[in-house]
Amino acid sequence: MEELSDSLEKLKEKVRNPHLHSELHLLVDEARTLFGETAVKGKGSFAFYLGFFKRLGVNRVRQLLSEVKQSGAKEPGRLFWYLVSKESNTDSEN
């Protein structure tokens, strides 16, 4: 069994990104990593995701990301954006 001190050392080794200073930024980073996005500008960029996530809210984004992770989809990015578009269509109808 692993020693507690070894576990704590592993946690200390992780370098925290100082630019990810809010829960929303962490979610954007998690989603982009999950979907393999590397764009710096335009579609797929950090700002692109941040704009959508602000509109949807942290709780809804978390729910959508967990649905995508649990689905085991081959292309999680496509499924996520499909769910987002479905969400947007539902909002516009109300």
N, C-alpha and C positions, 0 to 999 in steps of 0.2 A: 504494500500500500504506500502511496506517495506521502511524503512528509509534508506537513503544513508549511514549513519554511520554504520548501521547494516550490510549492504552489504560489506562495507570496512573491518569491523571486521572479517567477514567470510573469506575474501581474505587473511588477515593477518595471520589467524589461519593455513592456509595450509602450511605444512612443505615441503620445496623444497629439493629434493635429490641432494646433492652436486656432486654426481658421474655422473649425467646427465648434462654434460656441453656443449653439442652441439645439434644442431637441429637433427642430425642423431641419437644421443643417445636417445633423447626424442621420436623419431619415433619408435625406437626399443622397448623402454619401453612400448609405447602405443600398439604396435602390440602384444607383449608378454602378456600384460594384457588382451587385447581383445580375444586372442586365449587361454588364461588360461595356458600358458607355465610356468613351474617352474624349468626346468632342469638347473643345474649348469654347467655341462660339456656336450659336444657333441651336438647331434641334439636337437634343441629347446633352447639351451643356448643363453645368451646374445651375446657372440662372434659369434655364428653360424648365428644369425640374422644380426649382424653388418657386417659380411663379405658379405652377399648377398646384403644388403642395400647399401653398398659402391659401389658395382658393378653396381647396378641399378640406383643409384642417388636419391637424396632427392625428387625431383619433381615426378619422376615415382613411387616411393614408396608411396608418398602421394596419387597419383591418384589411385593406386591399393587398398590402404586401404579404400579410400572413396567408391570405387566400391563395396568392400566387405561389408562395413557398410550399404550401401544403398540396397544391395541385400536382406538383412534379412535372410541370409543362416543359417541353423541349425548348421553347422560346418564351421565357418568362416575361420579357419586355413586351412582346406583342400581346400577351394575355393581360398584363397590367394596363396597357393603354386601351385595350378593348373595354376593360372594366371601368376605366376612367371615362371613356366616351359614353358608355352606358349610363354612368352616374350623371354626366353632364346633360344627357338627353332627358333623364328623369327630372332633374332640377329645372330645366327649361319648360317642361310640361306643366309644372305646378305653379 
